């Protein structure tokens, strides 16, 4: 079979074998050929500064030499065993040392799996069925997680709106939906329903920060009502701080889920909690009725564990997070100043380590308020950024530790062009 080199040819080829000509993750109109450090190249050879970084995992950049060395050392020893291995045990130890809520962890292959099992674990531990989640919160692709993730119609809280076909009504009946950053609504729901097993939350919901006191307020409400608090740290774990949002905000959940950075770019995620909660994965400890079955062919495979271990080692070094926050802050300032000088209303939403721009001056505190005044401004801005060598999601920007001075210069040029294109629409 002849190799097809142009991006157009690859996209046409994809149409014959992939629904919507893509993987379901990102714009199918671009096909990435390779990545190195802070850059990626598409199949037409165009080069970009990468602010997508695989949707978060490549915090150290592509092909980090120390991570590559660790992986290449492991490969000839075996890629997966479906059995215990030393690298997975070492990684479990490192996670338990880093994350305040973790005494034991269980590995899976994806963040969506981790969130699914965390919900199931909360139900097993409490003996209750209902789960409270926040509108707009992303927790993977399970039936529960696909409730009110991105609803196109607004309904009264706490009604759950399915975001996907194929989900039974019975799942929606077990889900309660609340607005993010609203403790009063959460407190009211906890008073009204006595069968809530857990509240699941992203401590940084997509890019919307928790307001001061919100996460600690959730912790207090959960303690009062005997409800478990789950932090979905798939994105925030090892990004907001080495100890994730738990360290950054000083609030310890009962259960957390970890992914993305945890596997160093390879498929690996984890559920972590106290030994008492995690004993439900051990049939000999809880018996047939309390046992939570969990297995996965690639869970805890040594290649991903080796990559994760080396990534975590690099992140522990002095000055790492200061550098990441400095870079993120510079990117925020660069864009905000350009937009302000052009008279374009905007809000920078998020954390220095993960953020984006909303083309509005209104505060963004929950799913319903986080809106562009004119969505076309966002579309134009991101299209022009890509045309000038900046590769990012249309809804978030991930700084990496691989960024160079040259990357900032290229980004500043792209931002000036994108800002001018948006200003021309005013």
C-alpha positions as a LaTeX table, in Angstrom:
\begin{tabular}{lrrr}
\hline
Residue & $x$ (\AA) & $y$ (\AA) & $z$ (\AA) \\
\hline
Unk1 & 0.00 & 0.00 & 0.00 \\
Unk2 & 1.40 & 3.37 & $-0.99$ \\
Unk3 & 1.91 & 5.88 & 1.78 \\
Unk4 & $-0.23$ & 8.99 & 1.35 \\
Unk5 & 1.60 & 12.08 & 2.49 \\
Unk6 & $-0.69$ & 15.07 & 2.11 \\
Unk7 & $-3.08$ & 15.99 & 4.87 \\
Unk8 & $-5.93$ & 16.20 & 2.37 \\
Unk9 & $-5.30$ & 12.60 & 1.31 \\
Unk10 & $-5.18$ & 11.36 & 4.89 \\
Unk11 & $-8.47$ & 13.11 & 5.68 \\
Unk12 & $-10.09$ & 11.57 & 2.63 \\
Unk13 & $-8.78$ & 8.17 & 3.68 \\
Unk14 & $-10.19$ & 8.68 & 7.17 \\
Unk15 & $-13.66$ & 9.35 & 5.78 \\
Unk16 & $-13.83$ & 5.74 & 4.58 \\
Unk17 & $-13.02$ & 4.16 & 7.94 \\
Unk18 & $-13.70$ & 6.66 & 10.75 \\
Unk19 & $-17.12$ & 8.13 & 11.67 \\
Unk20 & $-17.05$ & 11.86 & 10.92 \\
Unk21 & $-13.52$ & 11.23 & 9.57 \\
Unk22 & $-12.00$ & 11.53 & 13.03 \\
Unk23 & $-11.29$ & 9.97 & 16.40 \\
Unk24 & $-14.04$ & 11.91 & 18.18 \\
Unk25 & $-11.48$ & 13.91 & 20.15 \\
Unk26 & $-10.55$ & 16.94 & 18.09 \\
Unk27 & $-10.95$ & 18.75 & 14.78 \\
Unk28 & $-10.66$ & 16.06 & 12.06 \\
Unk29 & $-9.42$ & 18.72 & 9.65 \\
Unk30 & $-5.87$ & 18.39 & 10.96 \\
Unk31 & $-3.74$ & 15.24 & 11.03 \\
Unk32 & $-0.66$ & 15.38 & 13.24 \\
Unk33 & 2.45 & 13.66 & 11.93 \\
Unk34 & 4.84 & 14.10 & 14.85 \\
Unk35 & 5.69 & 16.07 & 17.97 \\
Unk36 & 8.95 & 17.14 & 19.58 \\
Unk37 & 9.36 & 19.30 & 22.65 \\
Unk38 & 6.91 & 22.20 & 22.47 \\
Unk39 & 6.08 & 21.72 & 18.77 \\
Unk40 & 3.91 & 19.52 & 16.56 \\
Unk41 & 3.86 & 19.13 & 12.77 \\
Unk42 & 0.90 & 18.21 & 10.59 \\
Unk43 & 1.02 & 15.88 & 7.59 \\
Unk44 & 1.63 & 18.85 & 5.26 \\
Unk45 & 4.72 & 19.76 & 7.27 \\
Unk46 & 3.25 & 22.85 & 8.93 \\
Unk47 & 4.79 & 23.54 & 12.33 \\
Unk48 & 2.87 & 24.71 & 15.41 \\
Unk49 & 3.55 & 25.65 & 19.01 \\
Unk50 & 1.54 & 23.04 & 20.85 \\
Unk51 & $-0.88$ & 24.31 & 23.49 \\
Unk52 & $-3.15$ & 21.28 & 23.16 \\
Unk53 & $-0.43$ & 18.89 & 24.42 \\
Unk54 & $-2.57$ & 15.82 & 23.86 \\
Unk55 & $-5.38$ & 17.40 & 25.93 \\
Unk56 & $-3.07$ & 17.67 & 28.90 \\
Unk57 & $-0.76$ & 14.65 & 29.32 \\
Unk58 & 2.35 & 16.08 & 27.66 \\
Unk59 & 3.16 & 18.58 & 30.40 \\
Unk60 & 6.90 & 18.00 & 29.90 \\
Unk61 & 6.56 & 18.29 & 26.12 \\
Unk62 & 6.80 & 15.64 & 23.41 \\
Unk63 & 9.63 & 13.13 & 23.52 \\
Unk64 & 11.12 & 14.31 & 26.81 \\
Unk65 & 14.53 & 12.58 & 26.84 \\
Unk66 & 14.32 & 11.25 & 30.39 \\
Unk67 & 10.83 & 9.86 & 29.87 \\
Unk68 & 11.91 & 8.31 & 26.57 \\
Unk69 & 14.89 & 6.69 & 28.29 \\
Unk70 & 12.67 & 5.22 & 31.02 \\
Unk71 & 10.25 & 3.81 & 28.43 \\
Unk72 & 13.02 & 2.36 & 26.27 \\
Unk73 & 14.52 & 0.66 & 29.32 \\
Unk74 & 11.17 & $-1.01$ & 30.05 \\
Unk75 & 10.16 & $-2.03$ & 26.51 \\
Unk76 & 12.55 & $-4.99$ & 26.12 \\
Unk77 & 11.51 & $-6.24$ & 29.57 \\
Unk78 & 7.84 & $-6.48$ & 28.60 \\
Unk79 & 5.00 & $-4.19$ & 27.58 \\
Unk80 & 2.10 & $-5.63$ & 29.56 \\
Unk81 & 1.45 & $-8.70$ & 31.71 \\
Unk82 & $-2.11$ & $-8.52$ & 33.10 \\
Unk83 & $-0.33$ & $-9.17$ & 36.39 \\
Unk84 & 1.43 & $-7.26$ & 39.13 \\
Unk85 & 4.69 & $-5.56$ & 38.21 \\
Unk86 & 7.25 & $-3.51$ & 40.08 \\
Unk87 & 6.75 & $-0.29$ & 38.08 \\
Unk88 & 3.03 & $-0.16$ & 38.86 \\
Unk89 & 3.74 & $-0.70$ & 42.57 \\
Unk90 & 6.33 & 2.08 & 42.56 \\
Unk91 & 3.88 & 4.39 & 40.80 \\
Unk92 & 1.16 & 3.59 & 43.34 \\
Unk93 & 3.58 & 4.49 & 46.13 \\
Unk94 & 4.45 & 7.80 & 44.43 \\
Unk95 & 0.78 & 8.70 & 43.97 \\
Unk96 & $-0.04$ & 7.90 & 47.60 \\
Unk97 & 2.88 & 10.09 & 48.70 \\
Unk98 & 1.65 & 12.97 & 46.51 \\
Unk99 & $-2.12$ & 12.99 & 46.95 \\
Unk100 & $-3.53$ & 13.69 & 50.44 \\
Unk101 & $-6.63$ & 11.51 & 50.04 \\
Unk102 & $-4.81$ & 8.44 & 48.72 \\
Unk103 & $-3.83$ & 5.53 & 50.92 \\
Unk104 & $-4.51$ & 2.95 & 48.22 \\
Unk105 & $-4.93$ & 3.29 & 44.45 \\
Unk106 & $-6.32$ & 1.09 & 41.71 \\
Unk107 & $-5.13$ & 1.56 & 38.12 \\
Unk108 & $-7.23$ & 1.71 & 34.95 \\
Unk109 & $-6.41$ & 2.74 & 31.38 \\
Unk110 & $-8.37$ & 6.00 & 31.01 \\
Unk111 & $-9.75$ & 8.88 & 33.03 \\
Unk112 & $-13.29$ & 8.02 & 31.99 \\
Unk113 & $-12.87$ & 4.56 & 33.49 \\
Unk114 & $-11.49$ & 6.05 & 36.67 \\
Unk115 & $-14.49$ & 8.35 & 37.08 \\
Unk116 & $-16.92$ & 5.53 & 36.34 \\
Unk117 & $-15.33$ & 3.33 & 39.01 \\
Unk118 & $-15.15$ & 6.21 & 41.50 \\
Unk119 & $-18.92$ & 6.68 & 41.22 \\
Unk120 & $-19.47$ & 2.95 & 41.59 \\
Unk121 & $-17.08$ & 2.85 & 44.56 \\
Unk122 & $-19.01$ & 5.62 & 46.32 \\
Unk123 & $-22.23$ & 3.68 & 45.87 \\
Unk124 & $-20.65$ & 0.48 & 47.16 \\
Unk125 & $-19.25$ & 2.21 & 50.25 \\
Unk126 & $-22.36$ & 4.18 & 51.20 \\
Unk127 & $-25.07$ & 1.81 & 50.05 \\
Unk128 & $-26.79$ & 4.76 & 48.35 \\
Unk129 & $-27.56$ & 5.30 & 44.68 \\
Unk130 & $-27.87$ & 8.98 & 43.76 \\
Unk131 & $-24.93$ & 11.04 & 42.51 \\
Unk132 & $-24.81$ & 14.82 & 42.50 \\
Unk133 & $-22.77$ & 16.41 & 39.72 \\
Unk134 & $-22.40$ & 19.96 & 38.44 \\
Unk135 & $-23.80$ & 21.20 & 35.17 \\
Unk136 & $-21.00$ & 21.46 & 32.64 \\
Unk137 & $-18.69$ & 19.15 & 34.58 \\
Unk138 & $-16.83$ & 16.59 & 32.48 \\
Unk139 & $-16.26$ & 13.14 & 33.98 \\
Unk140 & $-15.71$ & 10.89 & 31.00 \\
Unk141 & $-18.10$ & 8.95 & 28.81 \\
Unk142 & $-20.07$ & 6.76 & 31.21 \\
Unk143 & $-23.86$ & 7.08 & 31.26 \\
Unk144 & $-23.73$ & 9.02 & 34.55 \\
Unk145 & $-21.04$ & 11.37 & 33.27 \\
Unk146 & $-23.00$ & 12.15 & 30.13 \\
Unk147 & $-25.68$ & 13.89 & 32.15 \\
Unk148 & $-25.80$ & 17.68 & 31.76 \\
Unk149 & $-22.25$ & 17.90 & 30.47 \\
Unk150 & $-23.11$ & 20.38 & 27.71 \\
Unk151 & $-26.90$ & 20.62 & 27.60 \\
Unk152 & $-28.26$ & 22.62 & 24.69 \\
Unk153 & $-31.45$ & 23.40 & 26.61 \\
Unk154 & $-31.75$ & 24.79 & 30.08 \\
Unk155 & $-34.00$ & 22.98 & 32.53 \\
Unk156 & $-34.67$ & 23.54 & 36.19 \\
Unk157 & $-32.19$ & 22.08 & 38.65 \\
Unk158 & $-31.73$ & 19.26 & 39.64 \\
Unk159 & $-33.14$ & 17.63 & 36.46 \\
Unk160 & $-30.47$ & 15.77 & 34.48 \\
Unk161 & $-30.31$ & 16.18 & 30.70 \\
Unk162 & $-28.59$ & 13.36 & 28.76 \\
Unk163 & $-25.92$ & 14.53 & 26.31 \\
Unk164 & $-25.85$ & 11.30 & 24.35 \\
Unk165 & $-28.17$ & 8.84 & 22.70 \\
Unk166 & $-28.37$ & 5.37 & 24.17 \\
Unk167 & $-28.74$ & 6.31 & 27.85 \\
Unk168 & $-31.73$ & 4.84 & 29.72 \\
Unk169 & $-34.04$ & 7.17 & 31.60 \\
Unk170 & $-33.25$ & 5.22 & 34.76 \\
Unk171 & $-29.73$ & 6.65 & 34.75 \\
Unk172 & $-31.05$ & 10.21 & 34.62 \\
Unk173 & $-33.34$ & 9.44 & 37.55 \\
Unk174 & $-30.32$ & 8.66 & 39.73 \\
Unk175 & $-28.47$ & 11.89 & 38.90 \\
Unk176 & $-28.94$ & 15.30 & 40.51 \\
Unk177 & $-27.56$ & 18.38 & 38.77 \\
Unk178 & $-26.49$ & 21.62 & 40.47 \\
Unk179 & $-24.84$ & 24.82 & 39.24 \\
Unk180 & $-21.11$ & 25.02 & 39.93 \\
Unk181 & $-20.06$ & 27.48 & 42.64 \\
Unk182 & $-23.52$ & 27.51 & 44.27 \\
Unk183 & $-23.37$ & 26.05 & 47.78 \\
Unk184 & $-26.96$ & 27.03 & 48.56 \\
Unk185 & $-28.37$ & 24.77 & 45.86 \\
Unk186 & $-26.11$ & 21.91 & 46.97 \\
Unk187 & $-27.16$ & 22.33 & 50.58 \\
Unk188 & $-30.82$ & 22.33 & 49.58 \\
Unk189 & $-30.43$ & 19.12 & 47.58 \\
Unk190 & $-28.62$ & 17.39 & 50.42 \\
Unk191 & $-31.44$ & 18.31 & 52.77 \\
Unk192 & $-34.09$ & 17.10 & 50.32 \\
Unk193 & $-32.49$ & 13.78 & 49.26 \\
Unk194 & $-31.19$ & 11.32 & 51.85 \\
Unk195 & $-29.92$ & 8.76 & 49.33 \\
Unk196 & $-27.02$ & 10.69 & 47.79 \\
Unk197 & $-23.85$ & 8.59 & 47.70 \\
Unk198 & $-21.43$ & 11.23 & 46.48 \\
Unk199 & $-20.81$ & 14.64 & 44.99 \\
Unk200 & $-18.40$ & 14.52 & 42.05 \\
Unk201 & $-16.67$ & 17.72 & 41.02 \\
Unk202 & $-13.80$ & 19.02 & 38.97 \\
Unk203 & $-11.99$ & 21.37 & 41.39 \\
Unk204 & $-11.33$ & 23.51 & 38.31 \\
Unk205 & $-14.45$ & 22.87 & 36.22 \\
Unk206 & $-13.13$ & 22.83 & 32.66 \\
Unk207 & $-11.50$ & 26.28 & 33.06 \\
Unk208 & $-13.95$ & 27.76 & 35.61 \\
Unk209 & $-12.26$ & 28.24 & 39.00 \\
Unk210 & $-13.97$ & 27.35 & 42.22 \\
Unk211 & $-14.82$ & 30.52 & 44.12 \\
Unk212 & $-13.18$ & 31.00 & 47.55 \\
Unk213 & $-14.91$ & 28.74 & 50.06 \\
Unk214 & $-16.77$ & 26.63 & 47.52 \\
Unk215 & $-14.64$ & 23.48 & 47.72 \\
Unk216 & $-14.26$ & 23.70 & 51.51 \\
Unk217 & $-18.01$ & 24.26 & 51.69 \\
Unk218 & $-18.62$ & 21.07 & 49.73 \\
Unk219 & $-16.32$ & 19.25 & 52.15 \\
Unk220 & $-18.32$ & 20.51 & 55.15 \\
Unk221 & $-21.68$ & 19.67 & 53.58 \\
Unk222 & $-20.52$ & 16.15 & 52.69 \\
Unk223 & $-19.30$ & 15.59 & 56.25 \\
Unk224 & $-22.60$ & 16.83 & 57.66 \\
Unk225 & $-24.73$ & 14.56 & 55.47 \\
Unk226 & $-22.52$ & 11.48 & 55.33 \\
Unk227 & $-21.89$ & 11.93 & 51.60 \\
Unk228 & $-18.57$ & 11.17 & 49.90 \\
Unk229 & $-16.74$ & 13.92 & 48.03 \\
Unk230 & $-15.07$ & 12.90 & 44.77 \\
Unk231 & $-12.53$ & 15.20 & 43.14 \\
Unk232 & $-12.08$ & 14.48 & 39.47 \\
Unk233 & $-8.39$ & 15.36 & 39.20 \\
Unk234 & $-7.86$ & 13.82 & 35.77 \\
Unk235 & $-6.89$ & 17.29 & 34.53 \\
Unk236 & $-5.75$ & 19.03 & 37.72 \\
Unk237 & $-3.69$ & 16.21 & 39.22 \\
Unk238 & 0.04 & 17.06 & 39.00 \\
Unk239 & $-0.88$ & 20.23 & 37.07 \\
Unk240 & $-2.22$ & 22.77 & 39.56 \\
Unk241 & 0.46 & 21.55 & 41.98 \\
Unk242 & 2.37 & 18.33 & 42.52 \\
Unk243 & $-0.37$ & 17.29 & 44.93 \\
Unk244 & $-3.04$ & 18.50 & 42.54 \\
Unk245 & $-6.04$ & 20.59 & 43.54 \\
Unk246 & $-5.97$ & 18.96 & 46.96 \\
Unk247 & $-2.64$ & 20.63 & 47.64 \\
Unk248 & $-3.41$ & 23.83 & 45.79 \\
Unk249 & $-6.72$ & 24.52 & 47.54 \\
Unk250 & $-6.13$ & 22.70 & 50.82 \\
Unk251 & $-9.28$ & 20.57 & 50.58 \\
Unk252 & $-9.09$ & 16.78 & 50.82 \\
Unk253 & $-11.79$ & 14.70 & 49.09 \\
Unk254 & $-12.76$ & 11.17 & 50.04 \\
Unk255 & $-11.96$ & 9.80 & 46.57 \\
Unk256 & $-9.95$ & 11.24 & 43.71 \\
Unk257 & $-9.36$ & 10.22 & 40.13 \\
Unk258 & $-6.12$ & 10.83 & 38.28 \\
Unk259 & $-5.08$ & 10.54 & 34.64 \\
Unk260 & $-3.41$ & 12.43 & 31.79 \\
Unk261 & $-0.07$ & 13.50 & 33.37 \\
Unk262 & $-0.10$ & 10.39 & 35.60 \\
Unk263 & 0.78 & 8.16 & 32.63 \\
Unk264 & 3.39 & 10.44 & 31.10 \\
Unk265 & 1.63 & 10.33 & 27.73 \\
Unk266 & 0.64 & 6.65 & 27.86 \\
Unk267 & $-2.81$ & 5.18 & 28.69 \\
Unk268 & $-2.99$ & 5.10 & 32.48 \\
Unk269 & $-5.33$ & 6.49 & 35.12 \\
Unk270 & $-6.12$ & 5.75 & 38.75 \\
Unk271 & $-8.73$ & 5.86 & 41.50 \\
Unk272 & $-7.43$ & 6.72 & 44.97 \\
Unk273 & $-8.96$ & 6.90 & 48.44 \\
Unk274 & $-8.51$ & 5.75 & 52.01 \\
Unk275 & $-7.77$ & 2.09 & 52.65 \\
Unk276 & $-11.23$ & 1.77 & 54.22 \\
Unk277 & $-13.02$ & 2.95 & 51.09 \\
Unk278 & $-10.71$ & 1.10 & 48.71 \\
Unk279 & $-11.25$ & $-2.22$ & 50.48 \\
Unk280 & $-14.35$ & $-2.63$ & 48.31 \\
Unk281 & $-11.99$ & $-3.71$ & 45.53 \\
Unk282 & $-10.93$ & $-6.63$ & 47.77 \\
Unk283 & $-13.53$ & $-9.41$ & 47.90 \\
Unk284 & $-11.82$ & $-11.10$ & 50.84 \\
Unk285 & $-12.26$ & $-7.90$ & 52.87 \\
Unk286 & $-15.89$ & $-7.05$ & 52.07 \\
Unk287 & $-17.47$ & $-10.28$ & 50.83 \\
Unk288 & $-19.48$ & $-10.97$ & 47.71 \\
Unk289 & $-22.15$ & $-8.31$ & 48.33 \\
Unk290 & $-19.74$ & $-5.45$ & 48.94 \\
Unk291 & $-17.18$ & $-6.32$ & 46.30 \\
Unk292 & $-16.59$ & $-3.95$ & 43.39 \\
Unk293 & $-15.32$ & $-5.92$ & 40.41 \\
Unk294 & $-12.65$ & $-4.09$ & 38.46 \\
Unk295 & $-10.15$ & $-5.33$ & 35.91 \\
Unk296 & $-8.59$ & $-4.13$ & 32.67 \\
Unk297 & $-6.20$ & $-5.69$ & 30.19 \\
Unk298 & $-3.75$ & $-2.77$ & 30.20 \\
Unk299 & $-4.38$ & $-1.42$ & 33.71 \\
Unk300 & $-1.09$ & $-0.63$ & 35.41 \\
Unk301 & 1.02 & $-1.78$ & 32.48 \\
Unk302 & 4.74 & $-1.22$ & 33.18 \\
Unk303 & 5.46 & 0.98 & 30.14 \\
Unk304 & 2.88 & 3.59 & 31.17 \\
Unk305 & 3.95 & 3.25 & 34.80 \\
Unk306 & 7.60 & 3.85 & 33.88 \\
Unk307 & 6.65 & 6.97 & 31.91 \\
Unk308 & 4.49 & 8.22 & 34.77 \\
Unk309 & 7.18 & 7.62 & 37.37 \\
Unk310 & 9.80 & 9.55 & 35.42 \\
Unk311 & 7.35 & 12.39 & 34.70 \\
Unk312 & 6.56 & 12.68 & 38.40 \\
Unk313 & 10.27 & 12.66 & 39.25 \\
Unk314 & 10.87 & 15.59 & 36.89 \\
Unk315 & 7.88 & 17.47 & 38.33 \\
Unk316 & 9.27 & 17.15 & 41.86 \\
Unk317 & 12.36 & 19.16 & 41.00 \\
Unk318 & 12.82 & 22.63 & 42.44 \\
Unk319 & 11.23 & 25.45 & 40.52 \\
Unk320 & 9.12 & 23.30 & 38.20 \\
Unk321 & 5.72 & 24.69 & 39.14 \\
Unk322 & 7.04 & 28.22 & 39.47 \\
Unk323 & 8.23 & 27.97 & 35.86 \\
Unk324 & 4.88 & 26.57 & 34.70 \\
Unk325 & 2.91 & 29.34 & 36.41 \\
Unk326 & 5.26 & 32.03 & 35.15 \\
Unk327 & 4.81 & 30.79 & 31.59 \\
Unk328 & 1.04 & 30.59 & 31.96 \\
Unk329 & 0.87 & 34.04 & 33.49 \\
Unk330 & 2.92 & 35.47 & 30.65 \\
Unk331 & 0.59 & 33.92 & 28.09 \\
Unk332 & $-2.43$ & 35.32 & 29.91 \\
Unk333 & $-0.90$ & 38.80 & 30.08 \\
Unk334 & 0.17 & 38.69 & 26.41 \\
Unk335 & $-3.35$ & 37.98 & 25.21 \\
Unk336 & $-5.19$ & 40.21 & 27.66 \\
Unk337 & $-3.03$ & 43.24 & 26.85 \\
Unk338 & $-3.45$ & 42.74 & 23.11 \\
Unk339 & $-7.23$ & 42.42 & 23.42 \\
Unk340 & $-7.49$ & 45.37 & 25.81 \\
Unk341 & $-5.42$ & 47.60 & 23.53 \\
Unk342 & $-7.76$ & 46.67 & 20.67 \\
Unk343 & $-10.85$ & 47.48 & 22.74 \\
Unk344 & $-12.15$ & 43.91 & 22.68 \\
Unk345 & $-14.22$ & 42.89 & 25.72 \\
Unk346 & $-12.85$ & 39.69 & 27.24 \\
Unk347 & $-12.25$ & 37.72 & 30.42 \\
Unk348 & $-9.32$ & 35.40 & 31.15 \\
Unk349 & $-10.86$ & 32.37 & 32.84 \\
Unk350 & $-8.95$ & 29.62 & 34.60 \\
Unk351 & $-5.64$ & 29.01 & 36.32 \\
Unk352 & $-2.19$ & 29.96 & 35.03 \\
Unk353 & $-1.66$ & 26.28 & 34.27 \\
Unk354 & $-4.89$ & 25.93 & 32.25 \\
Unk355 & $-7.10$ & 28.76 & 30.96 \\
Unk356 & $-8.67$ & 30.44 & 27.98 \\
Unk357 & $-10.44$ & 33.61 & 26.89 \\
Unk358 & $-14.15$ & 34.30 & 27.00 \\
Unk359 & $-15.19$ & 37.16 & 24.74 \\
Unk360 & $-17.32$ & 38.80 & 27.40 \\
Unk361 & $-16.83$ & 41.07 & 30.40 \\
Unk362 & $-19.33$ & 39.10 & 32.47 \\
Unk363 & $-17.98$ & 36.87 & 35.27 \\
Unk364 & $-17.72$ & 33.18 & 34.39 \\
Unk365 & $-18.73$ & 31.22 & 37.47 \\
Unk366 & $-20.76$ & 28.30 & 36.09 \\
Unk367 & $-21.84$ & 26.58 & 32.88 \\
Unk368 & $-24.65$ & 29.02 & 32.11 \\
Unk369 & $-22.61$ & 32.18 & 32.65 \\
Unk370 & $-19.48$ & 31.03 & 30.81 \\
Unk371 & $-20.51$ & 32.30 & 27.40 \\
Unk372 & $-19.04$ & 34.36 & 24.58 \\
Unk373 & $-21.06$ & 37.47 & 23.78 \\
Unk374 & $-20.35$ & 36.61 & 20.14 \\
Unk375 & $-19.20$ & 33.00 & 19.53 \\
Unk376 & $-17.88$ & 33.99 & 16.09 \\
Unk377 & $-15.23$ & 36.11 & 17.80 \\
Unk378 & $-13.87$ & 32.98 & 19.45 \\
Unk379 & $-14.02$ & 31.05 & 16.19 \\
Unk380 & $-12.12$ & 33.73 & 14.28 \\
Unk381 & $-9.56$ & 34.18 & 17.06 \\
Unk382 & $-8.71$ & 30.49 & 17.19 \\
Unk383 & $-8.71$ & 30.03 & 13.42 \\
Unk384 & $-6.22$ & 32.85 & 12.95 \\
Unk385 & $-4.05$ & 31.57 & 15.80 \\
Unk386 & $-3.77$ & 28.23 & 14.02 \\
Unk387 & $-3.09$ & 29.88 & 10.67 \\
Unk388 & $-0.11$ & 31.55 & 12.33 \\
Unk389 & 1.31 & 28.50 & 14.05 \\
Unk390 & $-0.53$ & 28.17 & 17.37 \\
Unk391 & $-2.18$ & 24.80 & 17.99 \\
Unk392 & $-4.84$ & 24.78 & 20.72 \\
Unk393 & $-8.33$ & 23.73 & 21.56 \\
Unk394 & $-11.03$ & 26.35 & 20.86 \\
Unk395 & $-11.94$ & 26.18 & 24.56 \\
Unk396 & $-8.71$ & 25.95 & 26.54 \\
Unk397 & $-4.98$ & 26.51 & 26.46 \\
Unk398 & $-2.47$ & 24.23 & 28.20 \\
Unk399 & 1.00 & 25.71 & 28.84 \\
Unk400 & 3.78 & 23.13 & 28.96 \\
Unk401 & 7.18 & 23.06 & 30.60 \\
Unk402 & 8.81 & 22.72 & 27.16 \\
Unk403 & 7.97 & 26.26 & 26.01 \\
Unk404 & 10.91 & 28.39 & 24.81 \\
Unk405 & 11.50 & 32.10 & 24.24 \\
Unk406 & 11.05 & 31.46 & 20.52 \\
Unk407 & 7.65 & 29.88 & 21.24 \\
Unk408 & 6.54 & 33.00 & 23.09 \\
Unk409 & 7.69 & 35.23 & 20.24 \\
Unk410 & 5.79 & 33.14 & 17.69 \\
Unk411 & 2.72 & 33.09 & 19.94 \\
Unk412 & 2.83 & 36.87 & 20.42 \\
Unk413 & 2.88 & 37.34 & 16.64 \\
Unk414 & $-0.09$ & 34.97 & 16.23 \\
Unk415 & $-2.00$ & 36.73 & 19.01 \\
Unk416 & $-1.49$ & 40.12 & 17.32 \\
Unk417 & $-2.85$ & 38.74 & 14.05 \\
Unk418 & $-5.80$ & 37.03 & 15.76 \\
Unk419 & $-6.62$ & 40.14 & 17.77 \\
Unk420 & $-6.62$ & 42.27 & 14.61 \\
Unk421 & $-8.96$ & 39.81 & 12.91 \\
Unk422 & $-11.41$ & 39.97 & 15.82 \\
Unk423 & $-11.16$ & 43.77 & 16.04 \\
Unk424 & $-12.07$ & 44.01 & 12.37 \\
Unk425 & $-15.46$ & 42.46 & 13.25 \\
Unk426 & $-16.35$ & 45.10 & 15.84 \\
\hline
\end{tabular}
